[in-house]
Every structure is written in C-alpha cells, then in structure tokens.
Amino acid sequence: MTIQKYFFSISLFIICTVVGLAQNTSITSKEAKALLKKSGQSFMKLETKASLDFAQKALIVATKNNDDLTASKAYNLIGLNFEEFSDYKKAIEYYNKGLVLANKVNNDTVKGWLNNNLGNIYCYRKINFKKGIKHYLEGLKYSIKHNDEYEIMFSKLNIGSAYFAIQDFENGIKYFKDIKKSIDEGDNIEAKISLYSNFGLYYNHINQDKKAEENYLKAVAYSEKNDKELIKSNVADVYHDISNFYFKIKNFEKAHHFLLKHDQLQDEIYNEARADEVKSLGLQIEHDEINRKIDQIQKERQIQEEKLQANRIFVILLGVIFIILLLYLLSLVRNNRLKAKLNNELKSANYELLEAKEKAEEASQLKTQFISTISHELRTPLYGVVGITEIILDEHKELKNSPHLKSLQFSAKYLLALVNDVLKVYKMEENQVVLKEMVFNIQDELTIIKDSMQFLALRNNNQIVIQVSNEIPNTLIGDKIRLSQILINLITNSLKFTENGKVEIKVDLLAKHEQNCEIQFQVIDNGIGIPKEYQNRVFDKFVQVYRKESDYQGTGLGLTIVKKLVDLFNGTIELKSEEGKGTMVTFVIHVNADMEKAKSIINEIKVDLAVKRFYKILVVEDNKINQVVTKRLLENHNIICEIVDDGYAALELIEQKEFDAILMDINMPLINGFETSKLIRKKGIKIPIIAVTAFDRQDIEEQIIDANIDDVIVKPFDSSKLFETIIRLVDQQKALV
C-alpha cells in the first residue's frame, strides 16, 4: 500500500502570505513575504532550485528584522524542498526549527502546517508512523481550534492514511467516513482523489473487490481531471495502488495497463534535473515482477509436467540427505568430544587468567605502596632542608638578599615539587594537579632560575642568556612554581647536552585579550641535537635518546612532566632539532595580567602571623633533625613546645600537662600517629590534633577521619601554613569552651 501526502499547507501558505502583505507597511517585511510567495509557487511547479533560493533569501531578511513568524514560514518551505529532494534528515531539522519559532510567536496556523508536514515526512517516508500520527493529531488540534474546515479535512485525510499504512484500518476508516460528505460536496480534486483511493484500499483489505474497484475507478476519474504538477505524485500513487489491486484479483492486463500509466507519470515528475531519479528503478523492478508473474502462469502447465521428474530426483535426494544426516550425526559426536576438550582447556585458561589478574592487582598494590613509601622517605629529609633554610633566613636577616641562600631555598622548593610530580607522573590524569594563582614577574623568576643553574652551566662552559620582551606586563598571575619546573627541565636538558656553547631563553607576548596574555617561551641551544627518529618520542615516559659519544643519566621523565604541565596551562609545546646544530623547544601558555586581582592575591597572602598570645604545643616526632627544625620554627614565633619521640610518651605527658594543640607525626616506631590519636580521643581530650606527615593527604584521608584528627600538614610545609593552622584550630577550640 502506498501512503499519500498532501500539500494543502502550501496552498494555504501562499494565500496567507498575500493577505499578510496588505497588513505590513515595512519594505523589508513586504520583500520577505513576496519572496515566500514566489518560493511557494515555484515549489508547486516542482522548481526546487528556484523555490529554495527564494525561501533562503526570505529567511535572511526575516532574521535581520527579528521577524520570527516569517522565518518559521521560510523554514517550512525549505523543509518541503529538502523532503522532495529525499534529504529527510535535513527536512525534519528545518521543520523543527520552524516549529520552535512558531511556538515562540504562538501562531497556531503555522504550527498546524509544520506539524502536518512533520507527520507527512514521518509517515510518507515510512520513518516513524507513531511520531507521524502524533504530529498529525497536533495539527488537527489547531485546525479544530480555528474551525478551519479546509485544514480539518486534509488533517483527517493524513491521519486516516497513516493508520492505513500500519494496517490499522478500523481506526483509519473512521476519519475518512467523517469527512466523506464534505469532500463530495466540495470541489477539491486532491481531496477526492485521496478519499476514494483510500476507500479502495479499505475495501481491498476486507476483500470486497467490487466496492474496492468502484472506489479505485472514482479516484482514477478524478486523477484524470487534475492539472496541478505537485499533485501528480499522488495520482501516480493511485495508479500504483489500482495496479496492485488488479494484480491481486489476477486481472493482469489491467494491472499492467495502470502500472504503465504509473511509470509514465513518474518519468514525467522525476526528470533528470531532480535528485531522486533513481526511484524509477524500483518501479521498473515492480513492472518486471508483473511480467514475470504472467510468464509464470503461462509456464504453469510445463511446471506440472516437470514435477514428475522432480519426484524422481526427490527420492534420490532423500537418499543423499540420509547419508548426509548420518555423517552429520557422526560429526556431532566428534564435535561434542572436541567441545568437552575445549571446555577443559578454557577452564584451565580462565584459572590462569584469574591467577594473572590477582598477580596484576598485587603488583599494582605494591606499586602504590612503593610510591607512598618513597614519597614519605624523600619528603622527610627535604623537610629538614627546607626548614633549616627558613630558620637561617629568620635568624640571620643580613642573609635575606644572599643570592646563594635564595638559590638554595629555590632549589629546595623546586626539588620538592619535582619529587612530588615525578612520583605522581602515573597518577596525573586521576589526581588532577590544580594550578595555583600566584603573583610573579617573569624577569625575576628567570633570574632566580639562571642563578640556581650557574653551577651546571659552568661545568660544561656554557652561557645562559635571557631575553624578555618589554611588551610583557611586569605583574602576572599564574602558577610560577609549575612554570619554573617547565623551564628548569628544559634548561637543564640544554645545559647537559651543550658544551662551550650558549642556551638562550626568549620570552615574547604573542597576544593580549583584555587581561589574558598568551606568552611564548623558547629554550634554544647549540648543542648536539636530537636524531630525527627520536623527535616524535621525546615526550613519552622513560624515553632517553641514544647518544653515540656520551652516556647521559636521567629518569627519562623530564620532558614527560614538561608536556603534562604545559597541558595544565592549556598550552602547546613543540620541538625542533637538528643533529650537530642544536635544539629549540617552544611552548605557549596563558596567564592573567589583572592588576586588581594581583593586589587582592597579595593582600590575601599578607597574613598577620604574629602570635597574639602564648600557645603551648606538644610535638610528637621521632626524627631528630625534624625535631630540631620544628622546635626552632615554633620558638621563633613565640610558641612554647615540648617534644616526645613516640606515641606512648605523648600519652603519658598529656596526662601530666596541658597543651593547646598537638603536632602528630604519623610514621613512628612502637605506635603510629593514628593509633596514638585514637587513644588520646578515648581519654576525652578534645584539643586540636594536627597530623604533620610526609604522606600524601589523599593516601591517608580515611585514616585521618577515623582517628578524629583535625587537620593535616604535609612535610615539607610552608611555615606560614603551619602557624595559620595552629592559630585557627586553637582559637576555634577556645571559642567552644
């Protein structure tokens, strides 16, 4: 059965557009509506290119004037053209765009058109009948609301046809019977063609052949009177349906007659200028099928005669089949044995896989434990280095501007950040490293880096040259520690692989959009260079370029960390190198230059750490160097402290003396910091406990909560962070008492 679609929306659309011209005095609106009228007329003549051109121009004018109603009508016409071009996806897209605008201006008429056209494409193109009927019913709702008999008639024709298409004739016929009288009394040929062709389908379905033929012939009679180009596709469908009907009742002569009429009309409609010409191939196939059936009837007698011969062959085939079945049975027995063997092998393989999985999980757990242990063991001595450096700066103010002490402090902090990143290089995707907002000056940072790397430059008799563009603002906001890590990694590489040469660091401002600066860094050396075959792999983990003349040591993680850090800045990095001539690494990052924000950050970090009263702190720490560092840092800030070596000593002392807070090491002999904290809480002691540990906070988060520890400071730490935490927690506790 062929589904028909009806273009009543186009006819009404052209009429409404003409009426609208008289109501709008705007020249541009008149222009848009005139273009829509031409588009609709071209579409009715199947002049697709002209129709699309007019509709597109109308859409441009309507969009410029914020005329949503005219734009929705333009989208309707564009959708109709794409549907005729068989680009159903785009047609649905444009219908829906028009529907959004029609809903926005709440125009029921256009909403009705678009819903009916969506119903047409879903049903006529057999995409989704359920959706199509839903849109048809929505369109009918608007027609009834405005008592538009014309649209009501065609909406019901559409709904009935859709139900017929899914073989629901009982629901469909009700809509046709409801409008039969009004169609008979009217003069709309398209409606009459549709009504009687569908009645023909209905009576054909219930096997009332006489009534079916009578209604089909009425539809054909009205079809012969049609003179509209666009409706010819519906006429072709009528010829197709009546041809199928005659084929069903074995009147092959008439079936062939109407099929030829269908083919001729299709050829007339879908000429070479239209994109869906290939559909005529399907009609030719149906035509050939009818001819084949006629030939088959003529040969029926011959087939009967051949059946006798076929019976003899059948007996022979039975014998062959019996032999095949016997062989198949033997094959089944053999296959069952083979399957049993394979099942046993599969069980064995599954056991091995399970064992391998357990070993892999164990290895992963060991790796995590190893990383945690190494992290702790490296941070513990680094705490001593960082702490003692800060103590020297506090106690010897005359060394405040010493470049050597500044280099030591910078190198210690850099080493700490580098240790953290190297140990976490495999976890950077999971534990996203968050960039901090710090105020810095690029020239100052590069000078510090240069001073800290002079010893490496002198070792290979190299010169470090810094060129910073004057266009770059003096004050920038970004993570200067991460930026320093990138630069130090790159400069270190250049110094290691360059002798008696020069390493240049060039910094330029590529662009500035409001307060956002796009800054390019280039690290250029005239060293030994990198062979071409290695240049695409230098940013991979553990890749060390093979050198013929020298043996360079390293982890192979430096450039991997650089690449990941540049990604954190949402930047880009590239490497150019030529063996024997040198290497140039260029990376671009984005930083902020907002002075107001910079002042705000500076004001925030200027915390008054002056102790306004005396605090008495118990320090539980087993490492002697760390004891010295912690004690000196606290006493330099007028904080009284007592130190014990283990948790049992802490439990004993806390019963004898009162303290404002406890600094608790975690990794201690005899009893660890978690268990010590639990025993302290069991005694009813509520003073703040601050874990001071070399473990990553995320690795011990659950144990911290379980032990009822108030906060965590990771070693090595910024002393200001420690004092701020002590003051905050102690004052909070005092306020509760």
Secondary structure, 3 states (H helix, E strand, C coil): CCCCCCCHHHHHHHHHHHHHHHHCCCHHHHHHHHHHHHHHHHHHCCCHHHHHHHHHHHHHHHHHCCCHHHHHHHHHHHHHHHHHCCCHHHHHHHHHHHHHHHHHHCCHHHHHHHHHHHHHHHHHCCCCHHHHHHHHHHHHHHHHHCCCHHHHHHHHHHHHHHHHHCCCHHHHHHHHHHHHHHHHHCCCHHHHHHHHHHHHHHHHHCCCHHHHHHHHHHHHHHHHHCCCCCCHHHHHHHHHHHHHHHHHCCCHHHHHHHHHHHHHHHHHHCCCCCCCCCHHHHHHHHHHHHHHHHHHHHCHHHHHHHHHHHHHHHHHHHHHHHHHHHHHHHHHHHHHHHHHHHHHHHHHHHHHHHHHHHHHHHHHHHHHHHHHHHHHHHHHHHHHHHHHHHHHHHHCHHHCCCHHHHHHHHHHHHHHHHHHHHHCCCCCCCCCCCCCCEEECHHHHHHHHHHHCHHHHHHCCCEEEEEECCCCCCCEEECHHHHHHHHHHHHHHHHHCCCCCEEEEEEEEEEEECCEEEEEEEEEECCCCCCHHHHCCCCCCCCCCCCCCCCCCCCCCHHHHHHHHHHHCCCEEEEEEECCCEEEEEEEEEEECCHHHHHHHHHHHCCCCCCCCCEEEEEECCCHHHHHHHHHHHHCCCEEEEEECCHHHHHHHHHHCCCCEEEECCCCCCCCHHHHHHHHHHCCCCCCEEEEECCCHHHHHHHHHHCCCCEEEECCCCHHHHHHHHHHHHHHHHHHC
